[in-house]
Amino acid sequence: MKIVSAILLLSFDTLAKGQQDCNTRGKNGCTGKRTACKGHHGKNLKCRTKKSDCKVRGTKKIGRWGCDEPQKCLPDTNNNKWSQCSVECSANEEKFFVYSIDPSMIYPFVASYDASLAPPSKTKDLVGNTSQGLQLSITQGSTIITQAGGKPLTVTSPNTLEGGGFNVVSEDFCLGDGIWTVRQGAFAWGPSTHTGMGAYNATAGDLTLEDRSAPGAPINTVPVKPQSIVDFVKETFYRDVNDVDNSPKCKSDPSVQGACSIYSPFEIRWGIFPAEIRADAEAAAANGFLGLSFMRDNFSKGLAIGEVDYETEKVFIVPEKL
């Protein structure tokens, strides 16, 4: 069984960083820069972010609540006052976005409950920095896509809970017919930077918990450490990060634990998805920890899903519009 640890759903209901609620105009109930509680005549109030959410009509629709070029504030199917900044593709193109995750955010998340809980000194500098030096690119001829809406396609380094968080949804971009080359660079960390650390191995097979904890284990397979954090999560949220699926095999002989799914904090994962499921992606991302399951849940819909040291050619044909 291929290790898919970080994208598996952990049912920690209280770990979910839920979508922010608000009930009065202004900042009440909303956090983050450029965010405010906005709606229409006191209804449909939501925490909205400038240059991401936008006004189709009304005051300040061009400046404060407008969009940065080349994005536009296009009305939704119900022609609501509020919409989201988005690119406008030509008739022979389709919209896509990238969903990426940073499971290392488990460490600052737990620390927000108990500041004494910290990652091992050997790997603490990886927390929020697993994407260092990585850049996803989508190329066809002279067209090279590495950004969308002026922002990178994936999680950036350094990352924080208040910044990208567990999940990042890129802005939309357009792809036309033809062959697209999708590339992701090599992991920046390994034996040359951290003694005793194994190189990233995206094709690692089943490993027992003992193997994953051994010196030199592939960095993307190591479990959450130290044990005090594992214990804290068990005691506080009644879940085991070293047994995501609550499998009986994980509670028996360690020699059979290769079939167990664990949470690997330094795994890289990203996927390219059609814009038609963007709303689902944003809802998942707003759920913080629980949003890590989005790519597993939508695997069949992805144009490409990968980790590091990745290169492949994808043939895309724009669906015929009725």
C-alpha positions as CSV (number, residue, x, y, z in Angstrom):
1,M,0.0,0.0,0.0
2,K,1.4,3.4,-1.1
3,I,2.0,5.8,1.8
4,V,-0.6,8.5,1.6
5,S,-0.3,9.6,5.2
6,A,-0.6,13.3,5.1
7,I,-3.6,13.4,2.7
8,L,-5.7,11.0,4.8
9,L,-8.5,12.4,6.8
10,L,-8.0,12.6,10.5
11,S,-11.3,12.9,12.2
12,F,-10.2,15.5,14.7
13,D,-13.4,17.6,14.7
14,T,-11.9,20.1,17.2
15,L,-8.7,20.3,15.1
16,A,-10.7,21.8,12.2
17,K,-9.9,25.4,11.6
18,G,-13.4,26.2,10.5
19,Q,-14.5,28.8,8.1
20,Q,-14.8,32.1,10.0
21,D,-18.2,33.2,11.0
22,C,-19.3,36.8,11.5
23,N,-22.6,38.5,12.3
24,T,-21.8,42.2,12.2
25,R,-20.2,44.3,9.5
26,G,-16.6,45.2,10.1
27,K,-13.9,43.0,11.8
28,N,-16.1,41.2,14.3
29,G,-15.6,37.5,14.0
30,C,-12.9,37.8,11.3
31,T,-9.1,37.4,11.6
32,G,-6.3,38.0,9.1
33,K,-5.1,41.0,7.2
34,R,-7.4,42.6,4.6
35,T,-10.3,40.6,6.0
36,A,-13.7,42.0,7.0
37,C,-17.3,40.9,7.7
38,K,-19.2,41.9,4.6
39,G,-22.6,41.0,3.1
40,H,-25.6,42.7,1.4
41,H,-28.1,44.7,3.5
42,G,-27.1,42.8,6.6
43,K,-27.6,39.4,4.9
44,N,-25.2,36.8,3.6
45,L,-22.5,38.0,6.0
46,K,-19.1,36.3,5.6
47,C,-15.5,37.0,6.3
48,R,-14.3,38.3,3.0
49,T,-10.7,39.1,1.9
50,K,-9.7,42.0,-0.3
51,K,-8.3,41.1,-3.7
52,S,-9.7,37.6,-3.3
53,D,-13.4,38.4,-2.7
54,C,-14.8,41.3,-4.7
55,K,-17.9,43.4,-5.4
56,V,-19.7,43.0,-8.7
57,R,-21.6,46.2,-8.0
58,G,-21.9,48.9,-5.3
59,T,-19.4,51.3,-3.7
60,K,-15.7,50.6,-3.7
61,K,-16.1,47.8,-6.3
62,I,-13.1,49.0,-8.2
63,G,-10.6,50.0,-5.5
64,R,-10.8,48.4,-2.1
65,W,-13.0,45.5,-3.2
66,G,-11.8,45.2,-6.7
67,C,-9.4,42.7,-8.3
68,D,-5.8,42.9,-9.5
69,E,-5.2,42.4,-13.2
70,P,-5.5,40.1,-15.1
71,Q,-8.2,38.9,-12.7
72,K,-11.8,40.3,-12.9
73,C,-14.8,40.4,-10.7
74,L,-17.1,38.1,-12.6
75,P,-20.7,37.6,-11.4
76,D,-21.7,34.2,-10.2
77,T,-24.6,32.2,-11.6
78,N,-27.0,34.0,-9.2
79,N,-25.6,37.4,-10.1
80,N,-24.9,38.1,-6.4
81,K,-23.4,41.4,-5.2
82,W,-20.3,39.5,-3.9
83,S,-18.1,37.2,-6.0
84,Q,-14.5,36.2,-6.2
85,C,-11.6,37.5,-8.3
86,S,-11.0,35.2,-11.2
87,V,-9.3,35.0,-14.6
88,E,-11.4,35.0,-17.7
89,C,-10.4,32.2,-20.1
90,S,-10.9,32.2,-23.8
91,A,-13.4,29.9,-25.5
92,N,-10.7,27.3,-26.2
93,E,-9.4,27.2,-22.6
94,E,-10.5,25.9,-19.3
95,K,-9.8,27.1,-15.7
96,F,-7.7,25.2,-13.2
97,F,-6.2,25.8,-9.7
98,V,-3.7,24.0,-7.5
99,Y,-4.4,22.6,-4.1
100,S,-1.3,22.1,-1.9
101,I,-0.8,21.1,1.7
102,D,1.7,21.7,4.5
103,P,1.2,19.0,7.2
104,S,4.2,20.4,9.2
105,M,1.6,22.9,10.5
106,I,0.7,20.3,13.1
107,Y,3.5,21.6,15.2
108,P,2.5,25.2,15.5
109,F,-1.1,24.1,15.8
110,V,-0.4,21.9,18.8
111,A,1.9,24.6,20.3
112,S,-1.0,27.0,20.1
113,Y,-2.6,24.8,22.8
114,D,0.6,24.1,24.8
115,A,3.7,26.1,24.0
116,S,5.9,23.6,25.8
117,L,5.3,21.1,23.0
118,A,7.9,21.5,20.2
119,P,9.3,19.4,17.4
120,P,12.7,17.7,17.8
121,S,15.6,20.1,17.5
122,K,16.9,18.2,14.6
123,T,13.9,18.9,12.4
124,K,12.4,22.1,13.9
125,D,13.8,24.2,11.1
126,L,11.7,22.2,8.6
127,V,8.4,23.3,10.2
128,G,6.9,25.7,7.7
129,N,9.9,25.4,5.4
130,T,9.4,22.1,3.7
131,S,8.6,24.0,0.4
132,Q,11.8,25.9,0.5
133,G,13.3,26.1,-3.1
134,L,10.3,24.3,-4.6
135,Q,8.4,25.7,-7.6
136,L,5.6,24.1,-9.5
137,S,5.6,24.9,-13.3
138,I,3.2,24.0,-16.0
139,T,4.6,24.5,-19.5
140,Q,3.6,24.3,-23.1
141,G,6.0,25.8,-25.7
142,S,6.8,29.4,-24.6
143,T,3.9,29.5,-22.1
144,I,5.3,28.9,-18.6
145,I,2.9,29.1,-15.7
146,T,4.5,29.4,-12.2
147,Q,2.0,31.9,-10.7
148,A,-1.7,32.7,-10.8
149,G,-3.0,36.1,-9.9
150,G,0.5,37.2,-9.0
151,K,0.8,34.4,-6.4
152,P,2.8,31.1,-6.4
153,L,0.9,28.0,-7.3
154,T,1.7,26.1,-4.1
155,V,2.6,26.5,-0.4
156,T,5.5,28.9,0.0
157,S,8.3,28.9,2.5
158,P,8.3,30.1,5.3
159,N,4.7,29.1,6.0
160,T,2.7,29.9,9.1
161,L,-0.8,29.0,10.4
162,E,-1.8,32.6,9.9
163,G,-0.3,32.6,6.4
164,G,-0.9,29.7,4.2
165,G,-1.8,27.3,7.0
166,F,-2.4,23.6,6.4
167,N,-3.9,24.0,2.9
168,V,-3.4,26.5,0.1
169,V,-5.7,27.0,-2.9
170,S,-4.0,28.9,-5.8
171,E,-5.8,31.5,-7.9
172,D,-7.3,30.2,-11.2
173,F,-5.3,29.9,-14.4
174,C,-6.2,28.9,-17.9
175,L,-5.0,25.8,-19.9
176,G,-5.8,25.2,-23.6
177,D,-5.6,22.1,-25.8
178,G,-2.4,20.2,-26.1
179,I,0.5,18.6,-24.1
180,W,1.5,20.3,-20.9
181,T,4.7,19.5,-19.0
182,V,4.2,19.6,-15.2
183,R,7.4,19.9,-13.1
184,Q,8.1,20.1,-9.4
185,G,11.7,20.5,-8.1
186,A,13.7,18.4,-5.6
187,F,13.3,18.5,-1.9
188,A,15.8,20.9,-0.3
189,W,16.3,18.9,2.8
190,G,18.1,15.6,3.4
191,P,21.3,13.9,4.6
192,S,23.4,16.8,3.3
193,T,21.5,19.3,5.5
194,H,20.5,17.2,8.5
195,T,22.7,14.4,9.8
196,G,20.7,11.2,10.2
197,M,17.9,12.3,8.0
198,G,17.0,10.2,4.9
199,A,16.4,11.6,1.5
200,Y,12.8,12.3,0.3
201,N,11.4,9.1,-1.3
202,A,8.1,9.6,-3.0
203,T,8.0,5.9,-4.0
204,A,8.6,4.5,-0.5
205,G,6.6,1.4,0.1
206,D,5.1,0.1,3.3
207,L,7.2,0.8,6.3
208,T,6.6,-0.1,9.9
209,L,6.4,2.6,12.6
210,E,9.8,1.4,13.8
211,D,11.3,1.7,10.3
212,R,9.9,5.2,9.9
213,S,11.4,6.2,13.2
214,A,14.9,4.8,12.4
215,P,17.8,7.0,11.6
216,G,18.0,7.6,7.8
217,A,14.3,6.9,7.2
218,P,12.9,8.9,4.2
219,I,12.0,12.3,5.6
220,N,8.5,12.1,4.0
221,T,7.7,8.9,6.0
222,V,8.8,9.9,9.5
223,P,6.0,10.2,12.1
224,V,5.2,13.1,14.4
225,K,7.8,13.4,17.2
226,P,8.4,13.6,20.1
227,Q,6.0,11.2,21.8
228,S,4.7,13.9,24.1
229,I,3.0,15.5,21.1
230,V,1.5,12.2,20.0
231,D,0.3,11.7,23.6
232,F,-1.1,15.2,23.8
233,V,-3.2,14.7,20.6
234,K,-4.5,11.4,21.9
235,E,-5.4,12.9,25.3
236,T,-6.9,16.1,23.9
237,F,-8.5,15.1,20.7
238,Y,-8.9,11.3,21.2
239,R,-7.0,10.4,18.0
240,D,-3.7,8.7,17.2
241,V,-1.5,10.4,14.6
242,N,0.3,7.1,14.2
243,D,-2.9,5.2,13.5
244,V,-5.1,7.4,11.3
245,D,-7.6,4.7,10.4
246,N,-7.8,3.1,13.9
247,S,-6.5,-0.2,12.4
248,P,-6.2,-3.2,14.7
249,K,-2.9,-4.0,13.0
250,C,-1.4,-0.8,14.5
251,K,-2.1,-2.1,17.9
252,S,-0.5,-5.5,17.5
253,D,2.9,-6.7,16.4
254,P,5.0,-3.8,15.0
255,S,6.2,-6.1,12.2
256,V,2.7,-5.8,10.6
257,Q,2.5,-2.0,11.0
258,G,3.4,-1.4,7.4
259,A,-0.3,-1.4,6.6
260,C,-1.0,1.4,9.0
261,S,-1.6,4.9,7.9
262,I,0.2,7.6,9.8
263,Y,0.4,11.4,9.7
264,S,3.8,12.4,8.2
265,P,4.5,16.0,8.9
266,F,7.2,16.6,6.2
267,E,5.4,15.1,3.2
268,I,4.8,17.4,0.2
269,R,1.6,17.0,-1.8
270,W,-0.1,19.1,-4.4
271,G,-2.7,18.6,-7.2
272,I,-4.0,20.4,-10.3
273,F,-7.8,20.5,-10.4
274,P,-10.6,21.9,-12.6
275,A,-12.2,25.2,-11.4
276,E,-15.6,23.5,-11.3
277,I,-14.6,22.0,-7.9
278,R,-13.0,25.2,-6.6
279,A,-15.8,25.9,-4.1
280,D,-15.3,22.4,-2.6
281,A,-11.5,23.1,-2.4
282,E,-12.0,26.4,-0.6
283,A,-14.4,24.8,1.8
284,A,-11.9,22.0,2.6
285,A,-9.0,24.5,3.0
286,A,-11.1,26.5,5.4
287,N,-11.3,23.4,7.6
288,G,-7.6,23.5,8.3
289,F,-6.4,20.1,9.5
290,L,-9.4,18.3,8.0
291,G,-8.8,19.8,4.6
292,L,-5.7,17.6,4.2
293,S,-8.1,14.9,2.8
294,F,-9.2,17.0,-0.2
295,M,-6.8,15.4,-2.7
296,R,-7.6,11.9,-1.6
297,D,-11.3,12.6,-1.9
298,N,-10.9,14.2,-5.4
299,F,-8.1,12.1,-6.7
300,S,-9.9,11.0,-9.9
301,K,-10.7,14.7,-10.8
302,G,-7.0,15.8,-10.7
303,L,-5.2,16.6,-13.9
304,A,-1.9,15.9,-12.0
305,I,-1.1,15.0,-8.4
306,G,2.4,14.8,-7.2
307,E,5.1,15.4,-4.6
308,V,8.7,16.4,-5.4
309,D,11.2,15.6,-8.1
310,Y,8.2,15.3,-10.4
311,E,7.9,15.7,-14.1
312,T,5.2,14.4,-16.4
313,E,3.4,15.3,-19.6
314,K,-0.3,15.7,-19.5
315,V,-2.6,15.8,-22.5
316,F,-5.5,18.1,-22.0
317,I,-8.4,18.5,-24.5
318,V,-10.8,21.3,-23.7
319,P,-14.3,19.8,-23.3
320,E,-16.7,20.7,-26.1
321,K,-19.1,23.3,-24.9
322,L,-22.8,22.7,-25.5
